[in-house]
Amino acid sequence: MKPGTAKTTEKVSSLPALAPRRRDAHKGDFGRVLVVGGSRGMIGAPALAANAALRGGAGLVTVAAPEPVQLTVASLCPCATSLPLACDDCGALAPEAIRQMLAAAQAADVLAVGPGMGTSPAAAALVRAALEQEKPLVLDADGLNNLCGIERWAELRRCAAVLSPHPGEFSRLIGLGVEEIQADREGKAVVAAAEWAGPAEIHAPLVVALKGAGTVVTDGRRVFVNSTGNPGMASGGAGDVLTGLIAALVGQGLEPFDAACLGVHVHGLAGDLAADELGQVPMIASDLIDFLPEAFEEVGTE
């Protein structure tokens, strides 16, 4: 796919807000997030996403990770539950993992798929199954890398979805060079989102959050360009934090476009607050999670 010229869109500048929490609320009222990811060598990614979802307000978070690494991932996010995904003798996801993910999805309000899962035919089959189920989906990292290998994936999608690629991942999805994308980030994101979403009467919403300086959030009709964030956030795992955060906001009742707008703003603001206290150079992804409470307080969502 090679998007052409962007159509006229509505510029959005205001941020949505979460509804106030009732005094008699319980954890089931604030969303059940299922994080699917992880692999040998990439155990931190799903844990970062899960911890960000919890710090982002999700009531319940479950991490589904390959059986050989599940307990290690679970030890990094003690406030989440976890489940093992079946693997073959070489540690690769087995076909049974798809059934396990779909069973867990029945109890979830939103799925966050991709952090640290690696690329393989089995992982691509799992991503395809996530697209074909009906719960809202946040797809990032290797979820997007596996998406590149699924033919006509946009036509398979049955769920509302937020795709949060960095320019390299977006380049692979649309078949254009990174330099061309960076020269027209807003235009390329708008056209891609509109084409992937398809006719409004057929598909659930699809949102693209093209990460980078001035992250662009669009559903093909509306565009929000983020103003928070700094170069200190260019660190491994920062995108996983955003994945979990957006999923948490969807789980709390925001529609995907609003969740992505608020998510990227709060994520960037947490980075700015971390940079003010720690400096940009030493900042790591887990610092973003630590500063989410102050960021939420500053934007007035609690």
Long-range contacts (C-beta under 8 A, 24 or more apart in sequence): 1-173, 1-174, 1-175, 1-192, 1-195, 2-174, 2-175, 2-176, 3-174, 3-176, 3-187, 3-188, 3-191, 3-192, 3-195, 4-191, 5-187, 5-191, 6-184, 6-186, 6-187, 6-188, 6-190, 6-191, 7-190, 7-191, 7-194, 7-220, 9-190, 9-218, 9-220, 9-221, 9-222, 9-223, 10-221, 10-222, 10-223, 11-222, 11-223, 11-224, 12-222, 12-223, 12-224, 12-261, 13-224, 15-261, 15-262, 15-265, 15-299, 16-254, 16-258, 16-259, 16-261, 16-262, 17-262, 17-300, 17-301, 18-57, 18-249, 18-252, 18-253, 18-254, 18-262, 18-301, 18-302, 19-252, 19-253, 21-302, 26-59, 27-59, 27-60, 28-59, 28-60, 29-59, 30-57, 30-58, 30-59, 30-251, 30-252, 31-57, 31-58, 31-59, 31-60, 31-109, 31-110, 31-248, 31-250, 31-251, 31-252, 31-253, 32-58, 32-59, 32-60, 32-61, 32-62, 32-107, 32-108, 32-109, 32-110, 32-251, 33-58, 33-60, 33-61, 33-62, 33-108, 33-109, 33-110, 33-111, 33-112, 33-244, 33-247, 33-248, 33-251, 34-61, 34-62, 34-64, 34-101, 34-104, 34-105, 34-107, 34-108, 34-110, 34-111, 34-112, 35-61, 35-62, 35-63, 35-64, 35-80, 35-111, 35-112, 35-113, 35-115, 35-243, 35-244, 35-247, 36-63, 36-64, 36-65, 36-85, 36-101, 36-111, 36-112, 36-113, 36-114, 36-117, 36-126, 36-130, 37-63, 37-64, 37-65, 37-112, 37-113, 37-114, 37-115, 37-116, 37-117, 37-141, 37-142, 37-143, 38-63, 38-65, 38-66, 38-69, 38-70, 38-73, 38-115, 38-116, 38-117, 39-66, 39-69, 39-91, 39-116, 39-117, 39-118, 40-66, 40-68, 40-69, 40-91, 42-115, 42-116, 42-117, 42-118, 43-69, 43-72, 43-73, 43-76, 43-116, 44-76, 44-116, 44-237, 44-240, 45-115, 45-116, 45-141, 45-237, 45-240, 46-73, 46-115, 46-116, 46-117, 46-240, 47-73, 47-76, 47-77, 48-115, 48-237, 48-240, 48-241, 48-244, 48-285, 48-286, 48-289, 49-112, 49-115, 49-240, 49-241, 49-243, 49-244, 49-247, 50-77, 50-80, 50-244, 51-76, 51-77, 51-79, 51-80, 51-244, 51-286, 51-289, 52-240, 52-241, 52-242, 52-243, 52-244, 52-245, 52-248, 52-288, 52-289, 52-292, 53-80, 53-112, 53-244, 53-245, 53-247, 53-248, 53-251, 54-79, 54-80, 54-244, 54-248, 55-245, 55-248, 55-289, 55-292, 55-293, 56-244, 56-245, 56-247, 56-248, 56-249, 56-263, 56-266, 56-292, 57-248, 57-249, 57-252, 57-296, 58-247, 58-248, 58-251, 58-252, 59-251, 61-244, 62-104, 62-107, 62-108, 64-100, 64-101, 64-104, 66-91, 66-93, 66-97, 92-120, 92-122, 93-120, 93-122, 93-123, 93-126, 94-122, 95-122, 95-125, 97-122, 97-126, 98-125, 98-126, 98-129, 101-126, 101-129, 101-130, 102-129, 102-133, 105-130, 105-133, 105-135, 108-135, 109-135, 109-136, 109-250, 109-251, 110-135, 110-136, 110-137, 110-138, 110-247, 110-250, 110-251, 111-135, 111-136, 111-137, 111-138, 111-247, 112-137, 112-138, 112-140, 112-243, 112-244, 112-246, 112-247, 113-137, 113-138, 113-139, 113-140, 113-143, 114-139, 114-140, 114-141, 114-142, 114-143, 114-144, 114-145, 114-146, 114-243, 115-140, 115-141, 115-142, 115-143, 115-239, 115-240, 115-243, 116-141, 116-142, 116-240, 117-141, 117-142, 117-143, 117-146, 118-142, 119-145, 119-146, 119-149, 120-146, 124-149, 124-150, 128-153, 128-156, 130-159, 131-156, 131-157, 131-158, 131-159, 131-161, 132-156, 132-157, 132-158, 132-159, 133-158, 133-159, 134-158, 134-159, 134-204, 135-159, 136-160, 136-161, 136-162, 136-204, 136-250, 136-256, 137-161, 137-162, 138-162, 138-164, 138-243, 138-246, 138-247, 138-250, 139-163, 139-164, 140-164, 140-165, 140-239, 140-240, 140-242, 140-243, 141-169, 141-239, 141-240, 141-243, 144-169, 144-172, 144-173, 145-169, 145-172, 147-173, 148-172, 148-173, 154-195, 154-196, 154-197, 154-198, 154-206, 155-198, 157-196, 157-203, 157-204, 157-206, 158-204, 159-204, 160-204, 160-205, 160-206, 160-255, 160-256, 161-204, 161-205, 161-206, 161-207, 161-256, 162-206, 162-207, 162-208, 162-209, 162-246, 162-250, 162-256, 162-259, 162-260, 163-196, 163-206, 163-207, 163-208, 163-209, 164-208, 164-209, 164-211, 164-239, 164-242, 164-243, 164-246, 164-260, 165-208, 165-209, 165-210, 165-211, 166-210, 166-211, 166-212, 166-239, 167-210, 167-211, 167-212, 170-208, 170-210, 181-210, 182-212, 185-210, 185-212, 185-214, 185-216, 186-216, 186-218, 186-223, 186-225, 189-216, 189-218, 189-223, 190-218, 190-220, 190-223, 191-220, 193-218, 193-219, 193-220, 194-220, 194-221, 195-220, 205-255, 205-256, 205-257, 206-256, 207-256, 207-257, 207-260, 209-242, 209-246, 209-260, 209-263, 209-264, 211-239, 211-242, 211-264, 215-264, 215-268, 217-257, 217-260, 217-261, 217-264, 219-256, 219-257, 222-257, 224-257, 224-260, 224-261, 224-264, 226-261, 226-264, 226-265, 226-268, 227-265, 227-268, 228-264, 228-265, 228-266, 228-267, 228-268, 228-269, 228-271, 228-272, 229-264, 229-267, 229-268, 229-269, 229-271, 229-272, 230-268, 230-271, 230-272, 230-275, 230-280, 231-280, 232-271, 232-274, 232-275, 232-279, 232-280, 232-281, 232-283, 233-268, 233-271, 233-283, 233-288, 235-283, 235-284, 235-285, 236-285, 237-284, 237-285, 237-286, 238-267, 238-271, 238-285, 238-288, 240-285, 241-267, 241-285, 241-288, 241-289, 242-267, 245-292, 262-299, 262-301, 265-299, 266-292, 266-295, 266-296, 266-299, 266-301, 267-295, 269-295, 269-298, 269-299, 270-294, 270-295, 273-298
